[in-house]
Amino acid sequence: MIWDVDYDAPAGKLIAIVGPNGAGKSTLIKATLDLVPKVSGDVRVFGQPYEEQRTRVAYVPQRTSVDWDFPVSAQDVVAMGLYKKIGWCRPVTRRWRIEAREALDRVGLADFSRRQISQLSGGQQQRVFLARALVQRADLYLMDEPFAGVDAATERAILQVLRDLRSTGKTALVVHHDLQTVADYFDHVLLLNMRLVASGPTAEVFTEENLRRTYGGRLALLDQVGTRLAEGQ
């Protein structure tokens, strides 16, 4: 559960949502997408209710929330992101298959397009879902821990895609758990622990003081980050 979150995401930025386990990071993403009920308040996407702007939003869920035994190929999964354009119960024609393969190529998986998703590594599975988001050509990307448990190659691929999105004016809100990389990867940060602790440009907000306010007594987690922040000053 989260409350008292009043936040206006800046356009064209990479934004990290950071906080301890149980802080409500995933809940914030899901509330934006109307996937969980809201007791009060509302969410506006480009000034309108999400329902009216959903074609401008793409979502990358946590990998652990997906049934990877479902009998579909990587290309099939990516093509699911095109259904709004293709239409339900209509065939995926050559045009759409080419677009799906191009998205897989962007994440380094063009050679795995026909591989059954259960036969892919965890990092490859994560990249498939990133490709599915890319084909939607959205303006806002919501990603729930895309870097969690992935290999170094996948991390580099995801980071490059995020930077490419930013270069074209897209916005990405990313639930992120690795404090060591926040300053390198993201322009803005939103610190959350059931409530909004702080938000703004990473250089201004991602400080040792704000991290301690966010993580409370879990100080051991912050030792290396605090040292790094001090060295950067």
DOPAPA-936914 format. One record per residue (C-alpha): residue in three letters; chain; x, y, z. Coordinates in Angstrom, 1 decimal, padded with zeros to 4 digits. Example, Ala and Ser with C-alpha at 12.3 -4.5 7.8 and 13.67 -1.06 7.14 Angstrom:
SITE   res   chain        x        y        z
SITE   ALA       A    012.3   -004.5    007.8
SITE   SER       A    013.7   -001.1    007.1
END
This chain:
SITE   res   chain        x        y        z
SITE   MET       A    000.0    000.0    000.0
SITE   ILE       A    001.2    003.5   -000.7
SITE   TRP       A   -000.3    006.9    000.1
SITE   ASP       A    000.5    010.6   -000.1
SITE   VAL       A    002.3    010.2   -003.5
SITE   ASP       A    002.1    013.4   -005.4
SITE   TYR       A    004.5    013.2   -008.4
SITE   ASP       A    004.7    014.7   -011.8
SITE   ALA       A    007.2    012.8   -014.0
SITE   PRO       A    009.3    015.0   -016.3
SITE   ALA       A    009.0    014.2   -020.0
SITE   GLY       A    011.9    012.8   -021.9
SITE   LYS       A    013.8    011.5   -018.9
SITE   LEU       A    014.9    008.1   -017.4
SITE   ILE       A    013.5    008.0   -013.9
SITE   ALA       A    014.4    005.4   -011.3
SITE   ILE       A    011.8    004.4   -008.7
SITE   VAL       A    013.9    003.4   -005.6
SITE   GLY       A    013.1    002.1   -002.2
SITE   PRO       A    013.3   -000.9    000.1
SITE   ASN       A    011.4   -004.2   -000.4
SITE   GLY       A    007.7   -003.6    000.4
SITE   ALA       A    008.0    000.1   -000.2
SITE   GLY       A    005.2    000.1   -002.9
SITE   LYS       A    007.4    000.5   -006.0
SITE   SER       A    005.5   -002.1   -008.0
SITE   THR       A    002.2   -000.9   -006.6
SITE   LEU       A    002.9    002.6   -007.9
SITE   ILE       A    003.5    001.2   -011.4
SITE   LYS       A    000.4   -001.0   -011.2
SITE   ALA       A   -001.8    001.8   -009.9
SITE   THR       A   -000.7    003.9   -012.8
SITE   LEU       A   -001.9    001.1   -015.1
SITE   ASP       A   -005.2    000.6   -013.2
SITE   LEU       A   -004.0   -002.9   -012.3
SITE   VAL       A   -004.7   -002.4   -008.6
SITE   PRO       A   -007.6   -000.5   -007.1
SITE   LYS       A   -007.1    003.0   -005.7
SITE   VAL       A   -008.9    004.1   -002.5
SITE   SER       A   -008.5    007.8   -003.4
SITE   GLY       A   -006.7    010.1   -005.7
SITE   ASP       A   -006.2    009.7   -009.4
SITE   VAL       A   -003.5    009.2   -012.1
SITE   ARG       A   -003.1    011.3   -015.2
SITE   VAL       A   -001.1    010.3   -018.2
SITE   PHE       A   -000.3    013.2   -020.5
SITE   GLY       A   -003.0    015.1   -018.7
SITE   GLN       A   -005.8    012.5   -019.3
SITE   PRO       A   -007.0    009.4   -017.5
SITE   TYR       A   -004.9    006.3   -018.3
SITE   GLU       A   -007.8    004.6   -020.1
SITE   GLU       A   -007.8    007.4   -022.6
SITE   GLN       A   -004.0    007.3   -023.1
SITE   ARG       A   -003.3    003.6   -022.8
SITE   THR       A   -002.0    003.3   -026.4
SITE   ARG       A    000.8    005.7   -025.5
SITE   VAL       A    001.9    003.6   -022.6
SITE   ALA       A    004.0    000.4   -022.6
SITE   TYR       A    004.6   -001.9   -019.7
SITE   VAL       A    007.4   -004.3   -018.9
SITE   PRO       A    006.4   -006.5   -015.9
SITE   GLN       A    008.6   -008.4   -013.5
SITE   ARG       A    010.0   -011.5   -015.1
SITE   THR       A    008.9   -013.6   -012.2
SITE   SER       A    005.3   -012.7   -012.8
SITE   VAL       A    005.2   -014.4   -016.2
SITE   ASP       A    004.3   -018.0   -017.1
SITE   TRP       A    007.4   -018.9   -019.1
SITE   ASP       A    006.1   -022.4   -019.9
SITE   PHE       A    003.3   -021.0   -022.1
SITE   PRO       A    003.9   -022.5   -025.6
SITE   VAL       A    004.9   -019.5   -027.6
SITE   SER       A    008.0   -018.3   -029.3
SITE   ALA       A    010.0   -015.1   -028.7
SITE   GLN       A    008.5   -013.6   -031.8
SITE   ASP       A    005.0   -014.5   -030.7
SITE   VAL       A    005.5   -012.7   -027.4
SITE   VAL       A    006.8   -009.6   -029.2
SITE   ALA       A    003.9   -009.7   -031.6
SITE   MET       A    001.5   -009.5   -028.7
SITE   GLY       A    002.6   -005.9   -028.3
SITE   LEU       A    001.2   -005.3   -031.8
SITE   TYR       A   -002.3   -006.5   -031.3
SITE   LYS       A   -003.7   -003.0   -031.0
SITE   LYS       A   -002.5   -002.4   -034.5
SITE   ILE       A   -003.2   -005.9   -035.9
SITE   GLY       A   -006.6   -006.4   -034.2
SITE   TRP       A   -007.8   -009.3   -032.1
SITE   CYS       A   -008.3   -012.7   -033.7
SITE   ARG       A   -006.6   -011.5   -036.9
SITE   PRO       A   -003.5   -013.2   -038.3
SITE   VAL       A    000.0   -012.0   -037.7
SITE   THR       A    001.0   -011.3   -041.3
SITE   ARG       A    004.6   -011.0   -042.7
SITE   ARG       A    004.6   -007.2   -042.1
SITE   TRP       A    004.0   -007.7   -038.4
SITE   ARG       A    006.5   -010.6   -038.1
SITE   ILE       A    009.2   -008.4   -039.6
SITE   GLU       A    008.4   -005.6   -037.1
SITE   ALA       A    008.6   -008.1   -034.3
SITE   ARG       A    012.0   -009.4   -035.5
SITE   GLU       A    013.3   -005.9   -035.8
SITE   ALA       A    012.5   -005.2   -032.2
SITE   LEU       A    014.2   -008.5   -031.2
SITE   ASP       A    017.2   -007.3   -033.2
SITE   ARG       A    017.3   -004.1   -031.2
SITE   VAL       A    017.7   -006.1   -028.0
SITE   GLY       A    020.2   -008.5   -029.5
SITE   LEU       A    017.9   -011.5   -030.0
SITE   ALA       A    017.2   -011.6   -033.7
SITE   ASP       A    018.6   -015.2   -033.9
SITE   PHE       A    016.2   -016.4   -031.2
SITE   SER       A    013.0   -015.2   -032.8
SITE   ARG       A    011.6   -018.8   -033.1
SITE   ARG       A    012.9   -020.1   -029.8
SITE   GLN       A    010.3   -021.2   -027.3
SITE   ILE       A    010.4   -018.7   -024.4
SITE   SER       A    011.0   -021.5   -021.8
SITE   GLN       A    014.2   -022.3   -023.7
SITE   LEU       A    015.6   -018.8   -023.2
SITE   SER       A    017.8   -017.7   -020.3
SITE   GLY       A    016.4   -015.3   -017.7
SITE   GLY       A    018.2   -012.4   -019.3
SITE   GLN       A    017.0   -013.3   -022.8
SITE   GLN       A    013.4   -013.6   -021.5
SITE   GLN       A    013.7   -010.1   -020.0
SITE   ARG       A    014.9   -008.8   -023.4
SITE   VAL       A    011.9   -010.4   -025.1
SITE   PHE       A    009.5   -008.4   -023.0
SITE   LEU       A    011.5   -005.3   -023.6
SITE   ALA       A    011.2   -005.9   -027.3
SITE   ARG       A    007.4   -006.4   -026.8
SITE   ALA       A    007.3   -002.9   -025.3
SITE   LEU       A    009.3   -001.4   -028.0
SITE   VAL       A    007.0   -002.5   -030.8
SITE   GLN       A    004.2   -000.5   -029.2
SITE   ARG       A    006.0    002.7   -030.0
SITE   ALA       A    004.8    004.3   -026.8
SITE   ASP       A    005.6    007.6   -025.3
SITE   LEU       A    005.8    006.4   -021.7
SITE   TYR       A    007.5    003.2   -020.6
SITE   LEU       A    006.8    001.7   -017.2
SITE   MET       A    009.3   -001.1   -016.3
SITE   ASP       A    009.2   -003.2   -013.1
SITE   GLU       A    012.8   -004.2   -012.2
SITE   PRO       A    014.0   -004.9   -015.8
SITE   PHE       A    017.6   -005.2   -014.5
SITE   ALA       A    016.8   -007.8   -011.8
SITE   GLY       A    018.7   -011.0   -012.1
SITE   VAL       A    020.0   -010.4   -015.6
SITE   ASP       A    023.5   -011.1   -017.0
SITE   ALA       A    025.9   -008.3   -017.9
SITE   ALA       A    025.1   -008.5   -021.7
SITE   THR       A    021.4   -008.0   -021.0
SITE   GLU       A    022.0   -005.2   -018.6
SITE   ARG       A    024.0   -003.4   -021.3
SITE   ALA       A    021.3   -004.1   -023.9
SITE   ILE       A    018.5   -002.7   -021.6
SITE   LEU       A    020.5    000.4   -020.8
SITE   GLN       A    021.2    001.1   -024.4
SITE   VAL       A    017.5    000.8   -025.3
SITE   LEU       A    016.6    003.2   -022.4
SITE   ARG       A    019.1    005.7   -023.7
SITE   ASP       A    017.8    005.3   -027.2
SITE   LEU       A    014.3    006.0   -026.0
SITE   ARG       A    015.4    009.1   -024.1
SITE   SER       A    017.2    010.4   -027.2
SITE   THR       A    013.8    010.3   -029.1
SITE   GLY       A    012.0    012.2   -026.3
SITE   LYS       A    010.4    009.1   -024.6
SITE   THR       A    009.9    008.9   -020.9
SITE   ALA       A    010.7    005.8   -018.8
SITE   LEU       A    009.9    005.1   -015.2
SITE   VAL       A    011.9    002.1   -014.0
SITE   VAL       A    011.7    000.3   -010.7
SITE   HIS       A    015.3   -000.2   -009.8
SITE   HIS       A    017.0   -002.0   -006.9
SITE   ASP       A    020.7   -001.5   -007.5
SITE   LEU       A    021.7    001.7   -005.7
SITE   GLN       A    025.2    001.5   -007.1
SITE   THR       A    024.0    002.2   -010.7
SITE   VAL       A    021.3    004.8   -010.1
SITE   ALA       A    023.5    007.8   -010.6
SITE   ASP       A    025.0    006.4   -013.8
SITE   TYR       A    021.8    005.1   -015.4
SITE   PHE       A    019.1    007.6   -014.5
SITE   ASP       A    018.4    011.4   -014.9
SITE   HIS       A    015.8    011.6   -012.1
SITE   VAL       A    015.0    009.5   -009.1
SITE   LEU       A    011.8    009.0   -007.1
SITE   LEU       A    012.6    007.7   -003.5
SITE   LEU       A    009.7    005.8   -002.1
SITE   ASN       A    008.9    004.0    001.2
SITE   MET       A    005.1    003.7    001.4
SITE   ARG       A    005.1    007.5    000.9
SITE   LEU       A    007.1    009.7   -001.4
SITE   VAL       A    010.4    010.6    000.4
SITE   ALA       A    012.0    012.8   -002.3
SITE   SER       A    012.1    013.2   -006.0
SITE   GLY       A    013.9    015.2   -008.6
SITE   PRO       A    017.2    015.2   -010.6
SITE   THR       A    019.5    012.4   -009.5
SITE   ALA       A    022.4    014.7   -008.8
SITE   GLU       A    020.3    016.7   -006.3
SITE   VAL       A    018.0    014.0   -004.8
SITE   PHE       A    020.2    010.8   -004.7
SITE   THR       A    022.0    011.8   -001.5
SITE   GLU       A    023.1    009.9    001.5
SITE   GLU       A    020.7    011.8    003.7
SITE   ASN       A    017.7    011.0    001.5
SITE   LEU       A    018.7    007.4    001.2
SITE   ARG       A    018.8    007.1    005.0
SITE   ARG       A    015.4    008.6    005.2
SITE   THR       A    014.2    006.1    002.6
SITE   TYR       A    015.8    003.0    004.0
SITE   GLY       A    015.5    003.8    007.7
SITE   GLY       A    017.8    001.6    009.9
SITE   ARG       A    019.0   -000.5    007.0
SITE   LEU       A    022.3    001.3    007.1
SITE   ALA       A    024.6   -001.5    006.0
SITE   LEU       A    023.0   -001.4    002.6
SITE   LEU       A    024.1    002.2    002.2
SITE   ASP       A    027.8    002.1    003.3
SITE   GLN       A    029.3    001.7   -000.2
SITE   VAL       A    026.8    004.0   -001.8
SITE   GLY       A    027.5    006.7    000.8
SITE   THR       A    031.2    006.4    000.2
SITE   ARG       A    030.7    006.7   -003.5
SITE   LEU       A    028.5    009.8   -003.1
SITE   ALA       A    031.1    011.4   -000.9
SITE   GLU       A    033.9    010.7   -003.4
SITE   GLY       A    031.8    012.3   -006.1
SITE   GLN       A    031.4    015.6   -004.3
END
